[in-house]
Amino acid sequence: MLVQLTVDEHGGVRLVDWDTFTAFAVHAPIGHDVESVGKALEADAAGEVEDGRAWISADAVARLAGEAGAGDDWQSGFEAMVEYARLKGWLREDGAIRAHIEFD
């Protein structure tokens, strides 16, 4: 389980498994490609794709978590995940978090 953004077959973006902070990824169905994932992320103001990697806005994750029903205690777990990403070099200067793109 991991915090993951899912791009659906229509290009909609939602957050699933938002309460497990051990990994971070963007999932899209087979048939999508990196370009279509990037367009979906940009359309939802969730992030962008650069050099084949997704960069996800921390603010967008917080927004999507709220929409998914995350409570106030979620924020501390997310902040710890972001700090871990910073230590690993997976955080850009603008606060975007690097995420794997996976197709299934």
For each residue, the residues with C-beta under 8 A, 3 or more apart:
1: 17 20 22
2: 17 20 21 22 23 24 25
3: 15 17 18 19 20 21 23 24 61 78 81
4: 15 16 17 23 24 25 26 27
5: 13 14 15 16 25 26 27 41 46 47 54 56 61 64 99
6: 13 14 15 16 26 27 28
7: 11 12 13 26 27 28 29 32 36 37 40 41
8: 11 12 13 14 29
9: 29 31 32
10:
11: 7 8 36 39 40 43
12: 7 8 40 44
13: 5 6 7 8 40 41 43 44 46 64
14: 5 6 8 64 67 68
15: 3 4 5 6 18 61 64 65 67 68
16: 4 5 6 68
17: 1 2 3 4 20
18: 3 15 64 65 68 70 74
19: 3 70 74 77
20: 1 2 3 17 23
21: 2 3 77 78 80 81
22: 1 2
23: 2 3 4 20
24: 2 3 4 56 81 85 97 98 99 100
25: 2 4 5 99 100 101 102
26: 4 5 6 7 37 41 54 56 99 100 101 102
27: 4 5 6 7 102 103 104
28: 6 7 32 36 37 40 101 102 103
29: 7 8 9 32 103 104
30: 103 104
31: 9
32: 7 9 28 29 36 37 103
33: 36 37
34: 37 38 49 52 101
35: 38 39 49
36: 7 11 28 32 33 39 40
37: 7 26 28 32 33 34 40 41 49 54 101
38: 34 35 41 42 48 49 54
39: 11 35 36 42 43
40: 7 11 12 13 28 36 37 43 44 46
41: 5 7 13 26 37 38 44 46 47 48 49 54 56
42: 38 39 45 46 47 48
43: 11 13 39 40
44: 12 13 40 41 60
45: 42 57 60
46: 5 13 40 41 42 56 57 60 61 64
47: 5 41 42 54 55 56 57 60 96 99
48: 38 41 42 54 55 96
49: 34 35 37 38 41 52 53 54 55 101
50: 53 55
51:
52: 34 49 101
53: 49 50 98 99 100 101
54: 5 26 37 38 41 47 48 49 98 99 100 101
55: 47 48 49 50 92 96 97 98 99
56: 5 24 26 41 46 47 60 61 96 97 98 99
57: 45 46 47 60 61 95 96
58: 61 62 78 82 95 96 97
59: 62 63 95
60: 44 45 46 47 56 57 63 64
61: 3 5 15 46 56 57 58 64 65 78 97
62: 58 59 65 66 75 78
63: 59 60 66 67
64: 5 13 14 15 18 46 60 61 67 68
65: 15 18 61 62 68 70 74 78
66: 62 63 69 70
67: 14 15 63 64
68: 14 15 16 18 64 65
69: 66
70: 18 19 65 66 74
71: 74
72: 75
73: 76 77
74: 18 19 65 70 71 77 78
75: 62 72 78 79
76: 73 79 80
77: 19 21 73 74 80 81
78: 3 21 58 61 62 65 74 75 81 82
79: 75 76 82 83
80: 21 76 77 83 84
81: 3 21 24 77 78 84 85
82: 58 78 79 85 86 91 95 97
83: 79 80 86 87
84: 80 81 87 88
85: 24 81 82 88 90 91 97 98
86: 82 83 89 90 91
87: 83 84
88: 84 85
89: 86
90: 85 86 97 98
91: 82 85 86 95 96 97 98
92: 55 95 96 97 98
93:
94:
95: 57 58 59 82 91 92
96: 47 48 55 56 57 58 91 92
97: 24 55 56 58 61 82 85 90 91 92
98: 24 53 54 55 56 85 90 91 92
99: 5 24 25 26 47 53 54 55 56
100: 24 25 26 53 54
101: 25 26 28 34 37 49 52 53 54
102: 25 26 27 28
103: 27 28 29 30 32
104: 27 29 30
